[in-house]
Amino acid sequence: MKMVLTLETLLPLPSKTQPIYTSRLFLRPFKWTDFDNFYKLRTTPEVMQWTSQGRIDDLVDQTKQWMSLFIYENDEVPRRNYNFAVFLRDEKSDVRDETRSEGDEKEGDFIGVCGLVCLTSPPISLLPSFGYMFVPEAWGKGYGTESVQGFRDAWWSTIRSGLDKYDNSSLSAPENGLGTLRAVTSKKNQASIKILQKSGWTMDDGYDDDSQKDIKWVLKTPKPYE
């Protein structure tokens, strides 16, 4: 009997999740010490207007509830997201260092969040939902595109590593392209649209420019894992 893989099967345990490095940015899993930064982000009107919620968090507890979705106290809790806090890198950290140990990276300013806010995979029909938010001070500097592209590359690498652990002959062909991602933007959010376009996303085939206020995007799994 062949094994049907899911994204939850392929992703590392929360305790084994590695940070992502780009030339200027450092993306790592959430910690409760990030709460003040996360709360400030979710209470900034010009940021939250583009979210599905469409407004700032009314209560501190609302932000805590959201943040609790992205923090894993142990590896026994099923993974339902793959989201990262985004920081500027230390000015001396000019290049990616694969030998750097956890905790060695000196974090600069917090600038946002980036990652999968919802993991679903076959036989569930929905694709993993990708999203990001950045503080206004970080806008217009290319950090959004750098974060999205850094996550994209790390995501494909993680999926490939997960698949390499299994004997292909024992696997069932994944439906809908294992690892294919989806995103939604408002048609008015031109900055976000440009970020996705620069990062290889394409409009969903079912998108109707006249009847919908939001644009649905898809980033398909690259070969050989379609």
PyMOL commands that place a pseudoatom at each C-alpha (Angstrom):
pseudoatom trace, name=CA, resn=MET, resi=1, chain=A, elem=C, hetatm=0, pos=[0.000, 0.000, 0.000]
pseudoatom trace, name=CA, resn=LYS, resi=2, chain=A, elem=C, hetatm=0, pos=[1.409, 3.340, -1.044]
pseudoatom trace, name=CA, resn=MET, resi=3, chain=A, elem=C, hetatm=0, pos=[1.782, 6.190, 1.426]
pseudoatom trace, name=CA, resn=VAL, resi=4, chain=A, elem=C, hetatm=0, pos=[0.039, 9.499, 0.693]
pseudoatom trace, name=CA, resn=LEU, resi=5, chain=A, elem=C, hetatm=0, pos=[2.191, 12.351, 1.918]
pseudoatom trace, name=CA, resn=THR, resi=6, chain=A, elem=C, hetatm=0, pos=[0.865, 15.580, 3.370]
pseudoatom trace, name=CA, resn=LEU, resi=7, chain=A, elem=C, hetatm=0, pos=[2.670, 18.834, 4.024]
pseudoatom trace, name=CA, resn=GLU, resi=8, chain=A, elem=C, hetatm=0, pos=[2.549, 18.116, 7.740]
pseudoatom trace, name=CA, resn=THR, resi=9, chain=A, elem=C, hetatm=0, pos=[4.476, 14.919, 7.031]
pseudoatom trace, name=CA, resn=LEU, resi=10, chain=A, elem=C, hetatm=0, pos=[7.185, 16.690, 5.055]
pseudoatom trace, name=CA, resn=LEU, resi=11, chain=A, elem=C, hetatm=0, pos=[7.797, 19.716, 7.262]
pseudoatom trace, name=CA, resn=PRO, resi=12, chain=A, elem=C, hetatm=0, pos=[10.277, 19.536, 10.137]
pseudoatom trace, name=CA, resn=LEU, resi=13, chain=A, elem=C, hetatm=0, pos=[9.121, 19.358, 13.741]
pseudoatom trace, name=CA, resn=PRO, resi=14, chain=A, elem=C, hetatm=0, pos=[8.652, 22.817, 15.294]
pseudoatom trace, name=CA, resn=SER, resi=15, chain=A, elem=C, hetatm=0, pos=[11.768, 22.358, 17.423]
pseudoatom trace, name=CA, resn=LYS, resi=16, chain=A, elem=C, hetatm=0, pos=[13.779, 21.537, 14.280]
pseudoatom trace, name=CA, resn=THR, resi=17, chain=A, elem=C, hetatm=0, pos=[12.556, 24.444, 12.142]
pseudoatom trace, name=CA, resn=GLN, resi=18, chain=A, elem=C, hetatm=0, pos=[15.536, 26.360, 10.804]
pseudoatom trace, name=CA, resn=PRO, resi=19, chain=A, elem=C, hetatm=0, pos=[15.701, 30.144, 10.346]
pseudoatom trace, name=CA, resn=ILE, resi=20, chain=A, elem=C, hetatm=0, pos=[15.883, 31.638, 6.871]
pseudoatom trace, name=CA, resn=TYR, resi=21, chain=A, elem=C, hetatm=0, pos=[18.686, 33.994, 5.866]
pseudoatom trace, name=CA, resn=THR, resi=22, chain=A, elem=C, hetatm=0, pos=[18.696, 36.473, 3.005]
pseudoatom trace, name=CA, resn=SER, resi=23, chain=A, elem=C, hetatm=0, pos=[21.270, 39.148, 2.262]
pseudoatom trace, name=CA, resn=ARG, resi=24, chain=A, elem=C, hetatm=0, pos=[19.591, 41.688, 4.537]
pseudoatom trace, name=CA, resn=LEU, resi=25, chain=A, elem=C, hetatm=0, pos=[16.996, 39.748, 6.518]
pseudoatom trace, name=CA, resn=PHE, resi=26, chain=A, elem=C, hetatm=0, pos=[16.657, 37.046, 9.144]
pseudoatom trace, name=CA, resn=LEU, resi=27, chain=A, elem=C, hetatm=0, pos=[13.424, 35.032, 9.365]
pseudoatom trace, name=CA, resn=ARG, resi=28, chain=A, elem=C, hetatm=0, pos=[12.884, 32.790, 12.384]
pseudoatom trace, name=CA, resn=PRO, resi=29, chain=A, elem=C, hetatm=0, pos=[10.009, 31.002, 14.156]
pseudoatom trace, name=CA, resn=PHE, resi=30, chain=A, elem=C, hetatm=0, pos=[7.922, 33.096, 16.545]
pseudoatom trace, name=CA, resn=LYS, resi=31, chain=A, elem=C, hetatm=0, pos=[8.691, 33.445, 20.244]
pseudoatom trace, name=CA, resn=TRP, resi=32, chain=A, elem=C, hetatm=0, pos=[6.503, 34.942, 22.948]
pseudoatom trace, name=CA, resn=THR, resi=33, chain=A, elem=C, hetatm=0, pos=[9.120, 37.677, 23.335]
pseudoatom trace, name=CA, resn=ASP, resi=34, chain=A, elem=C, hetatm=0, pos=[7.939, 38.916, 19.920]
pseudoatom trace, name=CA, resn=PHE, resi=35, chain=A, elem=C, hetatm=0, pos=[4.547, 39.847, 21.313]
pseudoatom trace, name=CA, resn=ASP, resi=36, chain=A, elem=C, hetatm=0, pos=[5.121, 43.611, 21.633]
pseudoatom trace, name=CA, resn=ASN, resi=37, chain=A, elem=C, hetatm=0, pos=[6.285, 43.792, 18.016]
pseudoatom trace, name=CA, resn=PHE, resi=38, chain=A, elem=C, hetatm=0, pos=[3.410, 41.629, 16.815]
pseudoatom trace, name=CA, resn=TYR, resi=39, chain=A, elem=C, hetatm=0, pos=[0.876, 43.704, 18.747]
pseudoatom trace, name=CA, resn=LYS, resi=40, chain=A, elem=C, hetatm=0, pos=[2.238, 46.944, 17.292]
pseudoatom trace, name=CA, resn=LEU, resi=41, chain=A, elem=C, hetatm=0, pos=[1.993, 45.460, 13.803]
pseudoatom trace, name=CA, resn=ARG, resi=42, chain=A, elem=C, hetatm=0, pos=[-1.597, 44.296, 14.276]
pseudoatom trace, name=CA, resn=THR, resi=43, chain=A, elem=C, hetatm=0, pos=[-2.694, 47.643, 15.706]
pseudoatom trace, name=CA, resn=THR, resi=44, chain=A, elem=C, hetatm=0, pos=[-1.355, 49.690, 12.790]
pseudoatom trace, name=CA, resn=PRO, resi=45, chain=A, elem=C, hetatm=0, pos=[-4.356, 50.681, 10.606]
pseudoatom trace, name=CA, resn=GLU, resi=46, chain=A, elem=C, hetatm=0, pos=[-2.426, 51.058, 7.344]
pseudoatom trace, name=CA, resn=VAL, resi=47, chain=A, elem=C, hetatm=0, pos=[-1.113, 47.499, 7.765]
pseudoatom trace, name=CA, resn=MET, resi=48, chain=A, elem=C, hetatm=0, pos=[-4.312, 45.800, 8.870]
pseudoatom trace, name=CA, resn=GLN, resi=49, chain=A, elem=C, hetatm=0, pos=[-6.499, 47.382, 6.179]
pseudoatom trace, name=CA, resn=TRP, resi=50, chain=A, elem=C, hetatm=0, pos=[-5.081, 44.856, 3.699]
pseudoatom trace, name=CA, resn=THR, resi=51, chain=A, elem=C, hetatm=0, pos=[-5.754, 41.776, 5.829]
pseudoatom trace, name=CA, resn=SER, resi=52, chain=A, elem=C, hetatm=0, pos=[-8.840, 39.569, 5.702]
pseudoatom trace, name=CA, resn=GLN, resi=53, chain=A, elem=C, hetatm=0, pos=[-9.809, 41.078, 9.053]
pseudoatom trace, name=CA, resn=GLY, resi=54, chain=A, elem=C, hetatm=0, pos=[-9.643, 44.558, 7.554]
pseudoatom trace, name=CA, resn=ARG, resi=55, chain=A, elem=C, hetatm=0, pos=[-9.117, 46.391, 10.854]
pseudoatom trace, name=CA, resn=ILE, resi=56, chain=A, elem=C, hetatm=0, pos=[-6.803, 46.492, 13.840]
pseudoatom trace, name=CA, resn=ASP, resi=57, chain=A, elem=C, hetatm=0, pos=[-7.090, 44.120, 16.780]
pseudoatom trace, name=CA, resn=ASP, resi=58, chain=A, elem=C, hetatm=0, pos=[-9.481, 45.593, 19.336]
pseudoatom trace, name=CA, resn=LEU, resi=59, chain=A, elem=C, hetatm=0, pos=[-8.047, 43.792, 22.358]
pseudoatom trace, name=CA, resn=VAL, resi=60, chain=A, elem=C, hetatm=0, pos=[-4.656, 42.598, 23.535]
pseudoatom trace, name=CA, resn=ASP, resi=61, chain=A, elem=C, hetatm=0, pos=[-6.153, 39.138, 24.001]
pseudoatom trace, name=CA, resn=GLN, resi=62, chain=A, elem=C, hetatm=0, pos=[-7.105, 39.090, 20.327]
pseudoatom trace, name=CA, resn=THR, resi=63, chain=A, elem=C, hetatm=0, pos=[-3.465, 39.548, 19.360]
pseudoatom trace, name=CA, resn=LYS, resi=64, chain=A, elem=C, hetatm=0, pos=[-2.399, 36.912, 21.881]
pseudoatom trace, name=CA, resn=GLN, resi=65, chain=A, elem=C, hetatm=0, pos=[-4.864, 34.480, 20.362]
pseudoatom trace, name=CA, resn=TRP, resi=66, chain=A, elem=C, hetatm=0, pos=[-3.460, 35.087, 16.895]
pseudoatom trace, name=CA, resn=MET, resi=67, chain=A, elem=C, hetatm=0, pos=[0.123, 34.765, 18.056]
pseudoatom trace, name=CA, resn=SER, resi=68, chain=A, elem=C, hetatm=0, pos=[-0.612, 31.536, 19.907]
pseudoatom trace, name=CA, resn=LEU, resi=69, chain=A, elem=C, hetatm=0, pos=[-1.396, 29.954, 16.532]
pseudoatom trace, name=CA, resn=PHE, resi=70, chain=A, elem=C, hetatm=0, pos=[2.216, 30.430, 15.463]
pseudoatom trace, name=CA, resn=ILE, resi=71, chain=A, elem=C, hetatm=0, pos=[4.013, 29.217, 18.590]
pseudoatom trace, name=CA, resn=TYR, resi=72, chain=A, elem=C, hetatm=0, pos=[4.530, 25.547, 19.402]
pseudoatom trace, name=CA, resn=GLU, resi=73, chain=A, elem=C, hetatm=0, pos=[5.263, 24.659, 23.010]
pseudoatom trace, name=CA, resn=ASN, resi=74, chain=A, elem=C, hetatm=0, pos=[6.232, 21.117, 21.984]
pseudoatom trace, name=CA, resn=ASP, resi=75, chain=A, elem=C, hetatm=0, pos=[6.424, 18.816, 18.982]
pseudoatom trace, name=CA, resn=GLU, resi=76, chain=A, elem=C, hetatm=0, pos=[3.248, 16.930, 19.868]
pseudoatom trace, name=CA, resn=VAL, resi=77, chain=A, elem=C, hetatm=0, pos=[0.930, 19.658, 18.591]
pseudoatom trace, name=CA, resn=PRO, resi=78, chain=A, elem=C, hetatm=0, pos=[-0.019, 19.167, 14.909]
pseudoatom trace, name=CA, resn=ARG, resi=79, chain=A, elem=C, hetatm=0, pos=[1.563, 21.814, 12.718]
pseudoatom trace, name=CA, resn=ARG, resi=80, chain=A, elem=C, hetatm=0, pos=[-1.013, 24.081, 11.087]
pseudoatom trace, name=CA, resn=ASN, resi=81, chain=A, elem=C, hetatm=0, pos=[1.240, 26.889, 9.878]
pseudoatom trace, name=CA, resn=TYR, resi=82, chain=A, elem=C, hetatm=0, pos=[4.779, 27.688, 8.847]
pseudoatom trace, name=CA, resn=ASN, resi=83, chain=A, elem=C, hetatm=0, pos=[5.112, 31.347, 9.735]
pseudoatom trace, name=CA, resn=PHE, resi=84, chain=A, elem=C, hetatm=0, pos=[8.167, 33.446, 10.558]
pseudoatom trace, name=CA, resn=ALA, resi=85, chain=A, elem=C, hetatm=0, pos=[9.019, 36.728, 12.270]
pseudoatom trace, name=CA, resn=VAL, resi=86, chain=A, elem=C, hetatm=0, pos=[11.182, 38.918, 10.027]
pseudoatom trace, name=CA, resn=PHE, resi=87, chain=A, elem=C, hetatm=0, pos=[14.124, 40.973, 11.278]
pseudoatom trace, name=CA, resn=LEU, resi=88, chain=A, elem=C, hetatm=0, pos=[16.840, 43.064, 9.717]
pseudoatom trace, name=CA, resn=ARG, resi=89, chain=A, elem=C, hetatm=0, pos=[20.155, 41.296, 9.965]
pseudoatom trace, name=CA, resn=ASP, resi=90, chain=A, elem=C, hetatm=0, pos=[23.057, 42.597, 11.978]
pseudoatom trace, name=CA, resn=GLU, resi=91, chain=A, elem=C, hetatm=0, pos=[25.034, 44.979, 9.773]
pseudoatom trace, name=CA, resn=LYS, resi=92, chain=A, elem=C, hetatm=0, pos=[28.100, 42.727, 10.081]
pseudoatom trace, name=CA, resn=SER, resi=93, chain=A, elem=C, hetatm=0, pos=[26.159, 39.699, 8.808]
pseudoatom trace, name=CA, resn=ASP, resi=94, chain=A, elem=C, hetatm=0, pos=[26.606, 40.428, 5.109]
pseudoatom trace, name=CA, resn=VAL, resi=95, chain=A, elem=C, hetatm=0, pos=[26.456, 36.866, 3.821]
pseudoatom trace, name=CA, resn=ARG, resi=96, chain=A, elem=C, hetatm=0, pos=[24.528, 33.748, 4.618]
pseudoatom trace, name=CA, resn=ASP, resi=97, chain=A, elem=C, hetatm=0, pos=[26.457, 31.503, 7.020]
pseudoatom trace, name=CA, resn=GLU, resi=98, chain=A, elem=C, hetatm=0, pos=[25.259, 27.896, 6.951]
pseudoatom trace, name=CA, resn=THR, resi=99, chain=A, elem=C, hetatm=0, pos=[27.433, 27.054, 9.985]
pseudoatom trace, name=CA, resn=ARG, resi=100, chain=A, elem=C, hetatm=0, pos=[25.786, 29.657, 12.205]
pseudoatom trace, name=CA, resn=SER, resi=101, chain=A, elem=C, hetatm=0, pos=[24.220, 28.104, 15.296]
pseudoatom trace, name=CA, resn=GLU, resi=102, chain=A, elem=C, hetatm=0, pos=[20.813, 28.976, 16.704]
pseudoatom trace, name=CA, resn=GLY, resi=103, chain=A, elem=C, hetatm=0, pos=[21.087, 32.119, 18.774]
pseudoatom trace, name=CA, resn=ASP, resi=104, chain=A, elem=C, hetatm=0, pos=[24.290, 33.302, 17.066]
pseudoatom trace, name=CA, resn=GLU, resi=105, chain=A, elem=C, hetatm=0, pos=[22.453, 35.718, 14.780]
pseudoatom trace, name=CA, resn=LYS, resi=106, chain=A, elem=C, hetatm=0, pos=[22.193, 39.179, 16.272]
pseudoatom trace, name=CA, resn=GLU, resi=107, chain=A, elem=C, hetatm=0, pos=[18.709, 40.381, 15.394]
pseudoatom trace, name=CA, resn=GLY, resi=108, chain=A, elem=C, hetatm=0, pos=[18.180, 43.854, 14.099]
pseudoatom trace, name=CA, resn=ASP, resi=109, chain=A, elem=C, hetatm=0, pos=[14.832, 45.643, 14.034]
pseudoatom trace, name=CA, resn=PHE, resi=110, chain=A, elem=C, hetatm=0, pos=[11.628, 43.641, 13.685]
pseudoatom trace, name=CA, resn=ILE, resi=111, chain=A, elem=C, hetatm=0, pos=[9.986, 44.527, 10.370]
pseudoatom trace, name=CA, resn=GLY, resi=112, chain=A, elem=C, hetatm=0, pos=[7.155, 42.028, 9.894]
pseudoatom trace, name=CA, resn=VAL, resi=113, chain=A, elem=C, hetatm=0, pos=[5.919, 38.479, 9.423]
pseudoatom trace, name=CA, resn=CYS, resi=114, chain=A, elem=C, hetatm=0, pos=[5.986, 36.135, 6.447]
pseudoatom trace, name=CA, resn=GLY, resi=115, chain=A, elem=C, hetatm=0, pos=[4.887, 32.572, 5.829]
pseudoatom trace, name=CA, resn=LEU, resi=116, chain=A, elem=C, hetatm=0, pos=[2.065, 30.070, 5.668]
pseudoatom trace, name=CA, resn=VAL, resi=117, chain=A, elem=C, hetatm=0, pos=[-0.815, 30.986, 7.929]
pseudoatom trace, name=CA, resn=CYS, resi=118, chain=A, elem=C, hetatm=0, pos=[-2.799, 27.879, 7.044]
pseudoatom trace, name=CA, resn=LEU, resi=119, chain=A, elem=C, hetatm=0, pos=[-1.512, 24.460, 6.035]
pseudoatom trace, name=CA, resn=THR, resi=120, chain=A, elem=C, hetatm=0, pos=[-3.892, 22.246, 4.124]
pseudoatom trace, name=CA, resn=SER, resi=121, chain=A, elem=C, hetatm=0, pos=[-3.020, 19.438, 1.782]
pseudoatom trace, name=CA, resn=PRO, resi=122, chain=A, elem=C, hetatm=0, pos=[-4.633, 16.549, -0.077]
pseudoatom trace, name=CA, resn=PRO, resi=123, chain=A, elem=C, hetatm=0, pos=[-7.266, 15.238, 0.223]
pseudoatom trace, name=CA, resn=ILE, resi=124, chain=A, elem=C, hetatm=0, pos=[-8.339, 18.704, 1.420]
pseudoatom trace, name=CA, resn=SER, resi=125, chain=A, elem=C, hetatm=0, pos=[-8.943, 20.836, -1.665]
pseudoatom trace, name=CA, resn=LEU, resi=126, chain=A, elem=C, hetatm=0, pos=[-7.603, 24.123, -0.335]
pseudoatom trace, name=CA, resn=LEU, resi=127, chain=A, elem=C, hetatm=0, pos=[-3.964, 24.996, -0.946]
pseudoatom trace, name=CA, resn=PRO, resi=128, chain=A, elem=C, hetatm=0, pos=[-1.675, 26.333, 1.792]
pseudoatom trace, name=CA, resn=SER, resi=129, chain=A, elem=C, hetatm=0, pos=[-2.399, 30.009, 2.407]
pseudoatom trace, name=CA, resn=PHE, resi=130, chain=A, elem=C, hetatm=0, pos=[0.584, 32.370, 2.204]
pseudoatom trace, name=CA, resn=GLY, resi=131, chain=A, elem=C, hetatm=0, pos=[0.685, 35.859, 3.700]
pseudoatom trace, name=CA, resn=TYR, resi=132, chain=A, elem=C, hetatm=0, pos=[2.910, 38.629, 4.977]
pseudoatom trace, name=CA, resn=MET, resi=133, chain=A, elem=C, hetatm=0, pos=[2.719, 41.970, 6.780]
pseudoatom trace, name=CA, resn=PHE, resi=134, chain=A, elem=C, hetatm=0, pos=[5.401, 44.590, 7.255]
pseudoatom trace, name=CA, resn=VAL, resi=135, chain=A, elem=C, hetatm=0, pos=[5.696, 47.706, 9.379]
pseudoatom trace, name=CA, resn=PRO, resi=136, chain=A, elem=C, hetatm=0, pos=[5.261, 50.934, 7.369]
pseudoatom trace, name=CA, resn=GLU, resi=137, chain=A, elem=C, hetatm=0, pos=[8.848, 51.938, 8.142]
pseudoatom trace, name=CA, resn=ALA, resi=138, chain=A, elem=C, hetatm=0, pos=[9.999, 48.960, 6.050]
pseudoatom trace, name=CA, resn=TRP, resi=139, chain=A, elem=C, hetatm=0, pos=[7.885, 49.747, 2.992]
pseudoatom trace, name=CA, resn=GLY, resi=140, chain=A, elem=C, hetatm=0, pos=[9.505, 50.751, -0.287]
pseudoatom trace, name=CA, resn=LYS, resi=141, chain=A, elem=C, hetatm=0, pos=[12.909, 49.245, 0.527]
pseudoatom trace, name=CA, resn=GLY, resi=142, chain=A, elem=C, hetatm=0, pos=[12.567, 45.870, -1.156]
pseudoatom trace, name=CA, resn=TYR, resi=143, chain=A, elem=C, hetatm=0, pos=[12.278, 43.970, 2.123]
pseudoatom trace, name=CA, resn=GLY, resi=144, chain=A, elem=C, hetatm=0, pos=[8.901, 42.528, 1.198]
pseudoatom trace, name=CA, resn=THR, resi=145, chain=A, elem=C, hetatm=0, pos=[10.157, 41.026, -2.050]
pseudoatom trace, name=CA, resn=GLU, resi=146, chain=A, elem=C, hetatm=0, pos=[13.328, 39.781, -0.360]
pseudoatom trace, name=CA, resn=SER, resi=147, chain=A, elem=C, hetatm=0, pos=[11.310, 38.103, 2.405]
pseudoatom trace, name=CA, resn=VAL, resi=148, chain=A, elem=C, hetatm=0, pos=[8.871, 36.439, 0.015]
pseudoatom trace, name=CA, resn=GLN, resi=149, chain=A, elem=C, hetatm=0, pos=[11.599, 35.170, -2.290]
pseudoatom trace, name=CA, resn=GLY, resi=150, chain=A, elem=C, hetatm=0, pos=[13.693, 33.969, 0.645]
pseudoatom trace, name=CA, resn=PHE, resi=151, chain=A, elem=C, hetatm=0, pos=[10.733, 32.076, 2.061]
pseudoatom trace, name=CA, resn=ARG, resi=152, chain=A, elem=C, hetatm=0, pos=[9.851, 30.667, -1.360]
pseudoatom trace, name=CA, resn=ASP, resi=153, chain=A, elem=C, hetatm=0, pos=[13.324, 29.229, -1.894]
pseudoatom trace, name=CA, resn=ALA, resi=154, chain=A, elem=C, hetatm=0, pos=[13.502, 27.824, 1.636]
pseudoatom trace, name=CA, resn=TRP, resi=155, chain=A, elem=C, hetatm=0, pos=[10.025, 26.320, 1.233]
pseudoatom trace, name=CA, resn=TRP, resi=156, chain=A, elem=C, hetatm=0, pos=[10.919, 24.394, -1.922]
pseudoatom trace, name=CA, resn=SER, resi=157, chain=A, elem=C, hetatm=0, pos=[14.151, 23.225, -0.321]
pseudoatom trace, name=CA, resn=THR, resi=158, chain=A, elem=C, hetatm=0, pos=[12.256, 22.005, 2.746]
pseudoatom trace, name=CA, resn=ILE, resi=159, chain=A, elem=C, hetatm=0, pos=[9.702, 20.129, 0.641]
pseudoatom trace, name=CA, resn=ARG, resi=160, chain=A, elem=C, hetatm=0, pos=[12.465, 18.502, -1.399]
pseudoatom trace, name=CA, resn=SER, resi=161, chain=A, elem=C, hetatm=0, pos=[14.335, 17.460, 1.747]
pseudoatom trace, name=CA, resn=GLY, resi=162, chain=A, elem=C, hetatm=0, pos=[11.152, 15.964, 3.137]
pseudoatom trace, name=CA, resn=LEU, resi=163, chain=A, elem=C, hetatm=0, pos=[10.503, 13.977, -0.025]
pseudoatom trace, name=CA, resn=ASP, resi=164, chain=A, elem=C, hetatm=0, pos=[14.075, 12.734, -0.195]
pseudoatom trace, name=CA, resn=LYS, resi=165, chain=A, elem=C, hetatm=0, pos=[13.543, 10.844, 3.061]
pseudoatom trace, name=CA, resn=TYR, resi=166, chain=A, elem=C, hetatm=0, pos=[11.109, 8.490, 1.351]
pseudoatom trace, name=CA, resn=ASP, resi=167, chain=A, elem=C, hetatm=0, pos=[11.353, 5.819, -1.300]
pseudoatom trace, name=CA, resn=ASN, resi=168, chain=A, elem=C, hetatm=0, pos=[9.480, 7.210, -4.299]
pseudoatom trace, name=CA, resn=SER, resi=169, chain=A, elem=C, hetatm=0, pos=[8.160, 3.777, -5.207]
pseudoatom trace, name=CA, resn=SER, resi=170, chain=A, elem=C, hetatm=0, pos=[6.221, 3.680, -1.943]
pseudoatom trace, name=CA, resn=LEU, resi=171, chain=A, elem=C, hetatm=0, pos=[4.556, 7.060, -2.416]
pseudoatom trace, name=CA, resn=SER, resi=172, chain=A, elem=C, hetatm=0, pos=[1.222, 7.935, -3.936]
pseudoatom trace, name=CA, resn=ALA, resi=173, chain=A, elem=C, hetatm=0, pos=[1.337, 10.786, -6.447]
pseudoatom trace, name=CA, resn=PRO, resi=174, chain=A, elem=C, hetatm=0, pos=[0.305, 13.986, -4.622]
pseudoatom trace, name=CA, resn=GLU, resi=175, chain=A, elem=C, hetatm=0, pos=[-2.825, 15.758, -5.777]
pseudoatom trace, name=CA, resn=ASN, resi=176, chain=A, elem=C, hetatm=0, pos=[-2.859, 19.387, -6.904]
pseudoatom trace, name=CA, resn=GLY, resi=177, chain=A, elem=C, hetatm=0, pos=[0.949, 19.620, -6.752]
pseudoatom trace, name=CA, resn=LEU, resi=178, chain=A, elem=C, hetatm=0, pos=[2.296, 19.015, -3.270]
pseudoatom trace, name=CA, resn=GLY, resi=179, chain=A, elem=C, hetatm=0, pos=[3.652, 22.265, -1.915]
pseudoatom trace, name=CA, resn=THR, resi=180, chain=A, elem=C, hetatm=0, pos=[1.722, 24.548, -4.280]
pseudoatom trace, name=CA, resn=LEU, resi=181, chain=A, elem=C, hetatm=0, pos=[0.805, 27.752, -2.457]
pseudoatom trace, name=CA, resn=ARG, resi=182, chain=A, elem=C, hetatm=0, pos=[-2.051, 30.241, -2.690]
pseudoatom trace, name=CA, resn=ALA, resi=183, chain=A, elem=C, hetatm=0, pos=[-2.380, 33.903, -1.727]
pseudoatom trace, name=CA, resn=VAL, resi=184, chain=A, elem=C, hetatm=0, pos=[-5.023, 36.621, -1.914]
pseudoatom trace, name=CA, resn=THR, resi=185, chain=A, elem=C, hetatm=0, pos=[-4.512, 40.347, -2.395]
pseudoatom trace, name=CA, resn=SER, resi=186, chain=A, elem=C, hetatm=0, pos=[-6.829, 43.295, -2.790]
pseudoatom trace, name=CA, resn=LYS, resi=187, chain=A, elem=C, hetatm=0, pos=[-6.835, 44.741, -6.302]
pseudoatom trace, name=CA, resn=LYS, resi=188, chain=A, elem=C, hetatm=0, pos=[-6.068, 48.084, -4.641]
pseudoatom trace, name=CA, resn=ASN, resi=189, chain=A, elem=C, hetatm=0, pos=[-2.912, 46.810, -2.944]
pseudoatom trace, name=CA, resn=GLN, resi=190, chain=A, elem=C, hetatm=0, pos=[-0.523, 47.442, -5.806]
pseudoatom trace, name=CA, resn=ALA, resi=191, chain=A, elem=C, hetatm=0, pos=[2.596, 47.098, -3.651]
pseudoatom trace, name=CA, resn=SER, resi=192, chain=A, elem=C, hetatm=0, pos=[1.644, 43.565, -2.629]
pseudoatom trace, name=CA, resn=ILE, resi=193, chain=A, elem=C, hetatm=0, pos=[0.707, 42.649, -6.194]
pseudoatom trace, name=CA, resn=LYS, resi=194, chain=A, elem=C, hetatm=0, pos=[4.168, 43.695, -7.399]
pseudoatom trace, name=CA, resn=ILE, resi=195, chain=A, elem=C, hetatm=0, pos=[5.849, 41.624, -4.675]
pseudoatom trace, name=CA, resn=LEU, resi=196, chain=A, elem=C, hetatm=0, pos=[4.023, 38.473, -5.734]
pseudoatom trace, name=CA, resn=GLN, resi=197, chain=A, elem=C, hetatm=0, pos=[4.600, 39.065, -9.440]
pseudoatom trace, name=CA, resn=LYS, resi=198, chain=A, elem=C, hetatm=0, pos=[8.326, 39.567, -8.871]
pseudoatom trace, name=CA, resn=SER, resi=199, chain=A, elem=C, hetatm=0, pos=[8.407, 36.331, -6.885]
pseudoatom trace, name=CA, resn=GLY, resi=200, chain=A, elem=C, hetatm=0, pos=[6.877, 34.096, -9.553]
pseudoatom trace, name=CA, resn=TRP, resi=201, chain=A, elem=C, hetatm=0, pos=[3.211, 34.053, -8.521]
pseudoatom trace, name=CA, resn=THR, resi=202, chain=A, elem=C, hetatm=0, pos=[0.514, 33.979, -11.186]
pseudoatom trace, name=CA, resn=MET, resi=203, chain=A, elem=C, hetatm=0, pos=[-3.184, 34.801, -11.069]
pseudoatom trace, name=CA, resn=ASP, resi=204, chain=A, elem=C, hetatm=0, pos=[-5.481, 31.874, -10.443]
pseudoatom trace, name=CA, resn=ASP, resi=205, chain=A, elem=C, hetatm=0, pos=[-7.138, 30.615, -13.622]
pseudoatom trace, name=CA, resn=GLY, resi=206, chain=A, elem=C, hetatm=0, pos=[-10.573, 31.285, -12.155]
pseudoatom trace, name=CA, resn=TYR, resi=207, chain=A, elem=C, hetatm=0, pos=[-9.915, 34.951, -11.420]
pseudoatom trace, name=CA, resn=ASP, resi=208, chain=A, elem=C, hetatm=0, pos=[-12.488, 37.344, -12.885]
pseudoatom trace, name=CA, resn=ASP, resi=209, chain=A, elem=C, hetatm=0, pos=[-11.139, 40.889, -13.004]
pseudoatom trace, name=CA, resn=ASP, resi=210, chain=A, elem=C, hetatm=0, pos=[-14.575, 42.493, -13.231]
pseudoatom trace, name=CA, resn=SER, resi=211, chain=A, elem=C, hetatm=0, pos=[-16.551, 40.660, -10.576]
pseudoatom trace, name=CA, resn=GLN, resi=212, chain=A, elem=C, hetatm=0, pos=[-14.034, 40.213, -7.751]
pseudoatom trace, name=CA, resn=LYS, resi=213, chain=A, elem=C, hetatm=0, pos=[-12.455, 42.763, -5.441]
pseudoatom trace, name=CA, resn=ASP, resi=214, chain=A, elem=C, hetatm=0, pos=[-9.581, 40.437, -4.524]
pseudoatom trace, name=CA, resn=ILE, resi=215, chain=A, elem=C, hetatm=0, pos=[-7.032, 38.679, -6.701]
pseudoatom trace, name=CA, resn=LYS, resi=216, chain=A, elem=C, hetatm=0, pos=[-6.275, 35.028, -6.056]
pseudoatom trace, name=CA, resn=TRP, resi=217, chain=A, elem=C, hetatm=0, pos=[-2.706, 33.956, -6.719]
pseudoatom trace, name=CA, resn=VAL, resi=218, chain=A, elem=C, hetatm=0, pos=[-0.982, 30.595, -7.082]
pseudoatom trace, name=CA, resn=LEU, resi=219, chain=A, elem=C, hetatm=0, pos=[2.675, 29.629, -6.831]
pseudoatom trace, name=CA, resn=LYS, resi=220, chain=A, elem=C, hetatm=0, pos=[3.048, 26.185, -8.336]
pseudoatom trace, name=CA, resn=THR, resi=221, chain=A, elem=C, hetatm=0, pos=[5.545, 23.610, -7.170]
pseudoatom trace, name=CA, resn=PRO, resi=222, chain=A, elem=C, hetatm=0, pos=[8.582, 23.570, -9.464]
pseudoatom trace, name=CA, resn=LYS, resi=223, chain=A, elem=C, hetatm=0, pos=[9.700, 20.371, -11.146]
pseudoatom trace, name=CA, resn=PRO, resi=224, chain=A, elem=C, hetatm=0, pos=[10.508, 17.604, -10.334]
pseudoatom trace, name=CA, resn=TYR, resi=225, chain=A, elem=C, hetatm=0, pos=[7.892, 17.751, -7.567]
pseudoatom trace, name=CA, resn=GLU, resi=226, chain=A, elem=C, hetatm=0, pos=[4.743, 18.733, -9.461]
for i in range(1, 226): cmd.bond("trace and resi %d" % i, "trace and resi %d" % (i + 1))
show_as sticks, trace
zoom trace
